[in-house]
Amino acid sequence: MESERNKRLLQDVLARPGNDVCADCGNAGLSSDFLEPEQETLGQWEIREPDWASVTLGVFVCQGCSLLHRGIPHISRVKSVQQEIWDTSEVELMAAMGNEPAKAKYEQKVPAFYYRPKHTDCKLLREQWIRARYERNEFEFIEKQEPYSAGYREGFLWKRGRDNGQFLSRKFILSEREGALKYFNKQDARDPKAVMKIETLNATFQPAKIGNPYGLQITYLRDNSTRNIFVYHSDSKEMVDWFNAIRAARFHYLQVAFPGASDEELVPKLTRSFMKEGFMEKTGPKHTEGFKKRWFTMDDRRLMYFKDPLDAYARGEVFIGSKENSYTVLPGLPPSTQGYHWNHGITIVTPDRKFLFACETEAEQRDWIAAFQRVINRPMRPQEYAVEAHFKHKP
């Protein structure tokens, strides 16, 4: 029977190298052959990823990316590998293309700094990566990369006001020559409201935190303290172009700062997601004050706390060093501790003092301890000693 024959041929194509993961986000699911017995009870055994394919582009994709492909029906038409009947011509197209040849075609000239999203990234990044590859063909024609590769970019973004929380349109200029990202409170203003050096700039998408699907958090250092600004744009491509322009500026800055470093060494330093964020309770340095609920952000070795998740600057920052330098994290609080409302304590021991925190749930306590432990287990780099020396522990 033709349909059975096509199904067998399709499975043969799926077994080829590169076709066992999603062509767009790299997500690799598990088949029942690789699951432990207890995992099978979760209902994960029925099918393996990727379980979808674009029959017009010739790539296998995961379910999440297949939904994004449906947003470009003029480019991509998706079908289920397992649940739908395949025509011979469709199977032949998949056999002629596949994920590896498609990558060679659609990713010919991806800049080293361009962010390649993973399956855990927000929808915005994954959707624009798909559109950039297949709809706009940005990585086949270098001239289409000008919006984020030119070394200069200006435009208007909606920025959250520090005091009133309202988003207002502000002019932004990113200049690699000046080594800074600037924004202006008025369109015709000569002097910027803030100058953010590319050297300390970071950007990470925070749609849930900001309350906008295109929300971007930009952080930078001023006087060795972290400052946050929250922005968005109504156009999704515009927002991702800003993000990659910042990555490009950071990449070119680091190439000059570290002339012997390879692209593989520099790319992980361009932008970073926070290791962990969430609410905990904290007390002051004397451990006699009542515990107060604060929003915490773990950004590499900086643990910052805020009264509100969208505050422009932290109420305090704690430097988390390495175990070789007498930093440790312990579950629980000292027996004499009072004034906390949440029962799952954490004690961070530094060379100077102990910091006491409390989590609402045991799961949160476990996750925070794991995040702290990852940092403490990592030896400090030479430049981090200078950061530690200038760090001021604020209660």
N, C-alpha and C positions, 0 to 999 in steps of 0.2 A: 504494500500500500504506500502511495507516494508520500502521504503525511508522516507515516512512521519512518520512512527513509529519510525525509528531510529533517526529522527530529534527531535521528542518529548522526547525520552529517553536521547538524548545528552543534551537537554535543562535542563532536570531534574538533570543530573550529574553536569552541569555548575552551578546550583543553590545551590550545596552543599557548606558548609563552606570552605573557602580557595580558591575555584575555581573562585571567582568573581574578583580576582586580578591576575596579571601576576606572575607566579611561580618564575621567575628569577629576576625581578626588582621591583616587588610590585606595578606596575602601575595599578591604578584602574580607568577605564573610566566611563563615564556616559551613562546610557540608557535614552531614551526620557522621561521616567517616572520621572526623577529627574532633568530635565532641565527647566530653566525658559523660557518663550515664546520667549524672545529676543535672547536666546542662540540657539534656534532651527533654527533660520535664518542662523546660521553659518554652517549648514549642519552637526551638531554633533549628530543628533537624530536618524540616520538610524540604527546604530548598537551600541552595547556596547562592552567595552573591558572586558576581553581579547577575541578577536575574532578569535584567532588561537590556534591550539593545536598540540603537537607532538604526533603522533599516535604510535610511537615506545617507547617513554618514559612515556606517559600517563599524560602529564602536559598541562595546559592551559597557553598560553603566549600572550603578546601584539604583535602588528604588528612589532614594532621595534626589539623585541627579536626574533620573528619568522625569520626575515632576518638573524640574527646571527646563528640561528639553521641551516639555509641552508648551512652554512659554514662547518658543520659537518654531511654531508649526510650519512656517514657510521654509525652514532650514532642516528641521529634524522631525521624523515620525518614529515614535517608539512603540515597541511590542514586547510582551512578556516572553521570555525564553521558554518558560515551562507551561504557561497556561493558554497560549494562543497557537493557532495553526499557521504554519509558515509556508509560503509559496517557494517553489524552487528558485525563482529569480532572486528572492530575498536572501535565501541561504547562500546562493552564489556570490551575492554582493558582500555578505559578511566574510565569506571565505577569501574573497579578493582583497579585502581591507583588513580589518582587525585593529586592535588597540595600538600595537607597535608601529605599523605603517602609518596609522592616523597621526600618531605622535610625531613621526618624522615629517609629515606633511604640515600639520597645523601648528607645530611648535618649532619651526625652523629657526626663528630668530627671537626667542624669548630673552629679554634682557636679564642679566644675572640678578638684578635687584628686584625684579617683578615678583610679587607675592603669588606663590602657587598654593591655593587653598587645600586644606585637608577636609575630610568628611566631618570633622568636629567644628569647623569654622562656621561663621554666621551665613545665612542664606545669601546676603548681599554679595559677599566675596565669591561664593561658589557660582552664583548666577552670572556675575560679570566676567568671571574667568571663562565660563562656557560661551557667553556671547562674544567675548574677545577672540576666542579661538575659531568658532564656527560661523558666527554672523558677521563680525567686522574684519576677520582675517588679519588681526593686528600683528601676528607673529610671522606673517609671510611678507609683509610690506612695512619696512622700517619707518617710512614717513607717517604711518598711522599711529606711531608711538610718540609723536611730538608732544601731546598734552602732558606727558609725565617724564619725558626724556630731555627736554630742552634746557634744563638748568634754571629756568625762570617760569614762574606761574603766578598769575594774579586773578582774583575773582572775589565773589561775595559768598559768604557762608552765614548761616544763622548761628549766632553764638549766644550761649546762655549767660545772662547777666549775673555777676557775682553776688549782688545783694538782693535783687528782686526775683531772680529765677526766671525772668522772661527772656525768650529768644528774640534777638534783634539782628537785623542784617548788618554785617560788618565786612569791610574790605580787607582781604588778606593778600600778602605778597610773600612768595617764597623765592629767595635769591641765593643760588649757590655761590655767586661771586661775593656777595656780602656775608655769606655764611649764616643766614638767619631767616626765620619765618617771622613776619610782622603782621600786626593787624591795627586798623585805624577805626576810631569811634565814629568819625565823620568822613564822608566820601571825599571831601576836598581838604582834609586835614594834612598838614605837612609833616607833622611829627607822629610817629606811631604810638599807640597806647601801650603796646608791649613788644619787646624784641626777644625772640626765643632763639638762642644759638643752636645751630644744627648739631653741634658737638654733644649736647645733652638732650636733644629732641627725641620723643617717642610718640607713637600713635597706635591706638588699638581700638577696634570697633567694639562698642558697648551698647547695642540696640536696646536690650532689656533695661539696663541701668539708666540710660538717658530717656527711654520712653519713645524712641523713634527708630524705625528699622534701618535708617542710614546714619545713626548717631556714632560719632567718632570722639574719643577722648584723647586729647593731646596733652602730654606732660613735658615739663622742662625744669631745669634747675635754675634757681635764682638765689644767690648767696648760700649755696649748698643746701637749699631747701626746695622741696618739690612743689611745683605749681601746676594746677589742672585748668584746662579750658575744655568746654564741651560744645561741639559744633555738629551741624548736619546740613545737607543740601537736599532739595526736593528731587533732584535728578540722581539716580543711582550711579550712573557712569561717572558723572562729575565727582561724586564723593570718592569712588575708588581711584579715579585719576589723581585726586589730591593725596590719597594715601600712598600711591606708588610714586608720586613726585617727591614726597617726603623720604621715602625709602631710597630713591635715586640720589637725592641730595646727601643723605647719610652715607650711602655707598661711596660716592665720589670724595666726600670728606675723609672717610676711613682709608681710602686708597692712598691719599696724600699722607695721612697720619701714620700709616703702617705700610710703607712702600714694598716691603718684602712679603706681605701676606697674600695668600691666594684668595680667589673669589669664595671658595668653600669655607674659608676661615672668616671672611668678612660678612657674608650673607646672614648668618644667625645673629649678628650684632645690629642689624638695621632697625628692626622694630621688635618688640617683645610683648607678649600677653602677660598679664599679671599671674603670678603663681597661684594666688588664692585671694578671694575677697569675701567679706561677710561681716556680720555683727558678732562682736564679743563684748563682754564687760571687762573693765579695767579699773585698777585703783592707783593711787599716787605712790610716790617713792617711799613714804613712811609706812605704807600698808595699813594705815589706820583710817584713811578716808573711805567713805562708802564707794562701792563699785558703781561705775557709770557705763551705760550702754553706748558703744561707739562703733562706727563703721571702719573696718580694718582692710588695708590693701597691702599685700606682700609683693613688692616689686624688686626682684632679685634679693639683694641683702638689705633692702630698706623695708622695714615694717612701719607703715604710716597709719595714723588713726584720725578719723574725721567725725564731727558731730553728725553730719549728713553725707550720704554717698556722693552728692553732687557739689560738695564744698570746693572752693577754688584752691584752698591750701589746707595742709594738715594741721591739726592741733598739736601734734608731736610726731617724732620719728625715732625709731629704734634701729640701731645698726646690729645686724645679726652676723657675727663672724663665724669662724670655723672651730671645730673641737680642739684642734692643735693650739688654738689661742684661748682656750678655757671658756668656750661658749657651749652650753648644754641646754637641752629642753627636757622637762620632766612632766609626767602626768600628775595632776592634783595640785593642791595648794598647801602651804605650811599649816600645821594643825591649829595655830592660834589665829588664823585669818578669819575676819568677820566682815559683814556688810555686803556679801554677794547674794544675788538672787538666783543665778544659774549655777547648777551643781557640778558641772564638769570642768574642773580647773586645769590650767596649764601654767607652769612656772618656767620662765626663761632665765637662765643664769648667765650673766656676762661678767667680765673682769671687774666691773664697777658696782653692779647691784643686781638684784633680782626683779624681774617684771612679772606681775601676776595678772592672769586673764581667766575668764570663765566663759564657757560655751553653753548654749541652750540644750544641746543634745550630745549624746555620746558619739554619734556619727560625726558631728561638726568637730568635736574635740579630737577625734582620730584623724580627720583630714588636716586640721591645722598642725597637729604634731608631725604628721608625715611631711607637710610642706616645710616646716622649720627644720626637720631632720635632714631633708635633702640639701638645704643650704649649709647647715652646720657640718655635714659630712664632706662638703666640697672644700678643698684647700683654697685659701685666699690668694688672689693674684696680687702682684706687686702694687698695682695702682689702687687696690682696695685697702691697703694699709694706710694710704694717704687719706682716703675717704674716712676710714675709721678714726684717724688722728684728728680730723676736723669736725667729726660728728659730735653734736651736742645732744645728749640724752635729755629729753624734756618730759617731765611728769605728766 
